[in-house]
Amino acid sequence: MPKTLPYYSDYYLVKTLPENRIDAQKVGKDVKQVNKVFDQRALLAGTGLLLKIMRQFDGVVERKKFYLVKNGAVGWISAYVNQNVAK
């Protein structure tokens, strides 16, 4: 039988963040929008998967930096075209 994970409300997630580092209204709006699209279980699963992938790329000599980009699937091709048109 699968364990049920606790569900945290939008209010609770925003309330528990450090006050001096955030704009609580903007974060609250973003949290509501994300929770409309994804459930928290899917977010946790995706986070775990992403961490495992990132750890596979950690090297002994150097650490890799990862950037998550909105619309990254089309962004890289746009950058490639822009670089080659400039040449």
C-alpha positions as a Python dict, from the first residue, in 0.01 Angstrom:
ca = {
    (1, 'M'): (0, 0, 0),
    (2, 'P'): (156, 336, -104),
    (3, 'K'): (224, 593, 163),
    (4, 'T'): (34, 917, 136),
    (5, 'L'): (255, 1220, 138),
    (6, 'P'): (157, 1528, 333),
    (7, 'Y'): (2, 1806, 128),
    (8, 'Y'): (116, 2156, 212),
    (9, 'S'): (-112, 2447, 135),
    (10, 'D'): (2, 2740, -76),
    (11, 'Y'): (-19, 2962, 231),
    (12, 'Y'): (201, 2730, 438),
    (13, 'L'): (467, 2705, 166),
    (14, 'V'): (495, 3083, 138),
    (15, 'K'): (478, 3140, 514),
    (16, 'T'): (773, 2910, 587),
    (17, 'L'): (1016, 3089, 353),
    (18, 'P'): (1267, 3339, 496),
    (19, 'E'): (1101, 3681, 504),
    (20, 'N'): (1398, 3896, 408),
    (21, 'R'): (1475, 3714, 83),
    (22, 'I'): (1144, 3704, -98),
    (23, 'D'): (851, 3896, -230),
    (24, 'A'): (579, 3693, -59),
    (25, 'Q'): (300, 3804, -293),
    (26, 'K'): (492, 3709, -606),
    (27, 'V'): (599, 3374, -460),
    (28, 'G'): (244, 3304, -346),
    (29, 'K'): (112, 3373, -696),
    (30, 'D'): (379, 3147, -849),
    (31, 'V'): (310, 2866, -600),
    (32, 'K'): (-62, 2875, -680),
    (33, 'Q'): (9, 2864, -1052),
    (34, 'V'): (250, 2569, -1019),
    (35, 'N'): (8, 2378, -794),
    (36, 'K'): (-266, 2420, -1056),
    (37, 'V'): (-46, 2247, -1314),
    (38, 'F'): (138, 1987, -1103),
    (39, 'D'): (47, 1803, -787),
    (40, 'Q'): (305, 1801, -509),
    (41, 'R'): (375, 1431, -550),
    (42, 'A'): (477, 1484, -913),
    (43, 'L'): (696, 1779, -815),
    (44, 'L'): (875, 1571, -552),
    (45, 'A'): (927, 1287, -798),
    (46, 'G'): (1064, 1525, -1060),
    (47, 'T'): (1295, 1686, -807),
    (48, 'G'): (1432, 1349, -701),
    (49, 'L'): (1491, 1247, -1061),
    (50, 'L'): (1661, 1576, -1145),
    (51, 'L'): (1891, 1546, -842),
    (52, 'K'): (1992, 1193, -942),
    (53, 'I'): (2074, 1307, -1295),
    (54, 'M'): (2274, 1604, -1168),
    (55, 'R'): (2474, 1384, -930),
    (56, 'Q'): (2569, 1156, -1219),
    (57, 'F'): (2749, 1451, -1382),
    (58, 'D'): (2945, 1553, -1071),
    (59, 'G'): (3309, 1491, -1139),
    (60, 'V'): (3600, 1441, -906),
    (61, 'V'): (3791, 1732, -1055),
    (62, 'E'): (3514, 1976, -1138),
    (63, 'R'): (3147, 2032, -1061),
    (64, 'K'): (2901, 2100, -1338),
    (65, 'K'): (2657, 2389, -1323),
    (66, 'F'): (2301, 2330, -1435),
    (67, 'Y'): (2063, 2597, -1558),
    (68, 'L'): (1693, 2536, -1596),
    (69, 'V'): (1560, 2757, -1871),
    (70, 'K'): (1200, 2833, -1953),
    (71, 'N'): (1124, 2707, -2305),
    (72, 'G'): (1471, 2550, -2316),
    (73, 'A'): (1365, 2304, -2584),
    (74, 'V'): (1350, 2587, -2838),
    (75, 'G'): (1583, 2832, -2667),
    (76, 'W'): (1903, 2651, -2754),
    (77, 'I'): (1826, 2644, -3125),
    (78, 'S'): (1746, 3016, -3120),
    (79, 'A'): (2082, 3090, -2956),
    (80, 'Y'): (2261, 2870, -3210),
    (81, 'V'): (2097, 3049, -3503),
    (82, 'N'): (2173, 3391, -3353),
    (83, 'Q'): (2541, 3302, -3303),
    (84, 'N'): (2582, 3170, -3657),
    (85, 'V'): (2397, 3457, -3822),
    (86, 'A'): (2630, 3704, -3649),
    (87, 'K'): (2938, 3534, -3807),
}
